[in-house]
Amino acid sequence: MPKINYRTAEEIELIRQSCQLVSKTLGEIAKLIEPGVKTIELNKRAETFIRDNGGVPAFLNYNGFPFSLCISPNNQVVHGFPGKYELVPGDIISIDCGVVMNKYYGDSAYTFAVGEPREEIKKLMQVTMECLELGISKAVPGMRIGDVGYAVQEHAEKFHFGVVKELVGHGVGTKLHEKPDVPNYGKRGSGIKLEEGMVIAIEPMINAGRAGVRFWDDGWTISTSDGKPSAHYEHTVAVKKGKADILTSFEHIEEVLKEKINS
């Protein structure tokens, strides 16, 4: 079994640099989220922005994935292909972005609303964000992977939402996906003990309906089995005594969204 890598303070700062570029890239993409925009345009902007700022898109050609972003509208959970699809009012669109700089990776995801979503979709997005926050609150030494998963699962299922089990969070470092796996479900007090130096991506994927998913023939795209929407938020965090150190940020996205509301 691959071992868990424990990162030094210096390594965590290098990971933070990549995470900061991921966060800025998602903020740049937020500017383009409007009806009529094709998802391939978002991918192009992201790749250009990442390269212009000294990074390399981590997803591009990763195990053969042909794009720089995973773009998953509505009932797609993750790993959707950018393409000719045009955003329409009422859509939600989950965008997952990864960057590598100085041999270290950063990873984050955010679900955007196009226009004003229905109330039940707003609730899905809100609860999924809360699931992320609750999971992160458990990323402190002495807790276990099962505590993270339980926090996510318990909150989502309280609202009768489905927790995707086929896909999990993961360690982050000199590879995009490292050990340990970080499921969004679990039992309190179970699994690997969290220790300082561990860097993990926590990424709830929560469905409006059933938990089941469907794998597409393209070998990548995964959607809900019942066709209902799904939301996905992700932060890369360093396990730290007292409170987890969140290496990615949604601040750039939130600034853009606030400007759009006020314009």
Secondary structure, DSSP 8 states (H G I E B T S, - for coil): --------HHHHHHHHHHHHHHHHHHHHHHTT--TT-BHHHHHHHHHHHHHHTT-EESSTTGGG--SSEEEEETTEEE----SS-B--TT-EEEEEEEEEETTEEEEEEEEEESS---HHHHHHHHHHHHHHHHHHHT-STT-BHHHHHHHHHHHHHHTT-EE--S--EEE-SSSSSEEEEE-S---TT-SSB--TT-EEEE--EEESS-S-EEE-TTSS-EEETTS--EEE-BEEEE--SSS-EE-S-SHHHHHHHHHHHH-
